[in-house]
């Protein structure tokens, strides 16, 4: 299991790959400002998708992103 420090580091790295520093800061502020229930959000995230479709999308993503499918 990864430590909290490793998870935070990887999270920030992922954010900075897609956004610049100002956008990352805004993203963090938006999360802190809103009452965000991650568990509730996850429950409805893919509710309109079948397991098969979700699996197809996951496998497609796995083949598109080099290194993401490597065992850790």
KEKE-3310 file (N, C-alpha, C; in steps of 0.2 Angstrom, whole numbers, plus 5000, padded with zeros to 4 digits):
npx = (5004:5003:5010:5002:5009:5015:5004:4998:5009:5009:4996:4997:5007:5000:4989:4997:5002:4991:4986:4991:5000:4992:4979:4979:4979:4967:4958:4961:4956:4943:4938:4940:4931:4919:4906:4910:4905:4914:4911:4897:4897:4905:4896:4886:4893:4896:4883:4874:4881:4885:4892:4900:4903:4910:4921:4926:4930:4939:4949:4952:4958:4969:4977:4980:4987:5003:5012:5003:4997:5006:5011:5012)
npy = (4994:5011:5026:5040:5052:5048:5046:5059:5066:5059:5063:5077:5077:5072:5081:5093:5088:5090:5103:5120:5129:5139:5135:5122:5127:5134:5123:5115:5125:5125:5113:5113:5123:5119:5108:5092:5076:5063:5049:5048:5054:5045:5034:5038:5040:5031:5026:5025:5016:5000:4986:4979:4989:4999:4991:4989:5002:5004:4995:5000:5012:5008:5002:5014:5022:5023:5013:5013:5002:4993:4982:4984)
npz = (5000:4996:5003:5011:5008:4995:4987:4987:4981:4968:4964:4963:4953:4942:4941:4937:4925:4916:4919:4921:4934:4940:4937:4943:4956:4957:4955:4967:4976:4973:4976:4990:4993:4990:4996:4995:4991:4989:4989:4986:4974:4966:4966:4957:4946:4934:4932:4921:4912:4906:4913:4904:4894:4902:4905:4892:4889:4899:4895:4883:4886:4894:4884:4877:4885:4888:4900:4910:4912:4918:4930:4948)
capx = (5000:5007:5009:4998:5014:5016:4998:4998:5014:5007:4991:4999:5010:4994:4986:5002:5002:4985:4985:4996:5000:4986:4973:4979:4977:4960:4955:4961:4952:4936:4937:4940:4926:4912:4905:4910:4905:4917:4907:4891:4899:4907:4890:4882:4898:4895:4877:4871:4885:4885:4899:4904:4905:4915:4927:4929:4933:4945:4954:4955:4962:4975:4981:4982:4992:5009:5015:4998:4995:5011:5010:5016)
capy = (5000:5017:5031:5046:5056:5046:5047:5066:5067:5057:5067:5083:5076:5071:5088:5097:5086:5092:5110:5124:5130:5143:5130:5117:5131:5135:5116:5114:5129:5123:5107:5115:5127:5115:5102:5087:5069:5058:5042:5049:5056:5038:5030:5040:5042:5027:5023:5024:5012:4993:4983:4978:4996:5001:4986:4991:5009:5004:4991:5005:5017:5004:5002:5020:5026:5018:5012:5013:4995:4990:4979:4988)
capz = (5000:4995:5009:5009:5004:4989:4984:4986:4976:4962:4962:4961:4946:4937:4940:4933:4918:4912:4920:4923:4941:4942:4936:4949:4962:4957:4956:4974:4980:4971:4980:4997:4994:4989:5000:4990:4994:4984:4989:4983:4967:4963:4966:4951:4940:4929:4933:4914:4908:4908:4915:4898:4892:4907:4904:4886:4890:4903:4891:4878:4890:4896:4878:4874:4889:4890:4906:4915:4914:4921:4937:4953)
cpx = (5004:5005:5005:5003:5015:5010:4997:5003:5012:5001:4992:5003:5005:4991:4991:5003:4997:4984:4991:4995:4994:4980:4973:4977:4970:4956:4955:4956:4944:4934:4936:4933:4919:4912:4904:4910:4907:4913:4901:4892:4901:4901:4886:4887:4897:4888:4873:4875:4885:4892:4903:4907:4910:4921:4930:4933:4939:4951:4957:4959:4969:4979:4983:4987:4998:5011:5009:4996:5000:5009:5015:5017)
cpy = (5006:5022:5037:5051:5054:5047:5055:5068:5065:5061:5073:5083:5075:5077:5092:5094:5088:5100:5114:5126:5134:5139:5125:5121:5132:5128:5115:5118:5127:5117:5109:5119:5124:5109:5096:5080:5065:5052:5043:5050:5049:5034:5031:5041:5038:5023:5021:5019:5005:4991:4982:4984:4999:4997:4988:4997:5008:5000:4996:5010:5014:5003:5008:5024:5021:5018:5011:5006:4990:4988:4983:4984)
cpz = (5000:5001:5006:5006:4997:4985:4982:4981:4969:4959:4960:4954:4941:4936:4935:4926:4913:4913:4922:4931:4944:4942:4942:4955:4963:4958:4964:4978:4979:4975:4987:4998:4994:4994:4995:4993:4989:4984:4985:4975:4963:4962:4959:4945:4934:4929:4926:4910:4911:4910:4909:4895:4896:4906:4897:4886:4894:4899:4886:4881:4891:4890:4875:4878:4891:4897:4912:4917:4917:4928:4942:4959)
residu = (UNK:UNK:UNK:UNK:UNK:UNK:UNK:UNK:UNK:UNK:UNK:UNK:UNK:UNK:UNK:UNK:UNK:UNK:UNK:UNK:UNK:UNK:UNK:UNK:UNK:UNK:UNK:UNK:UNK:UNK:UNK:UNK:UNK:UNK:UNK:UNK:UNK:UNK:UNK:UNK:UNK:UNK:UNK:UNK:UNK:UNK:UNK:UNK:UNK:UNK:UNK:UNK:UNK:UNK:UNK:UNK:UNK:UNK:UNK:UNK:UNK:UNK:UNK:UNK:UNK:UNK:UNK:UNK:UNK:UNK:UNK:UNK)
# end
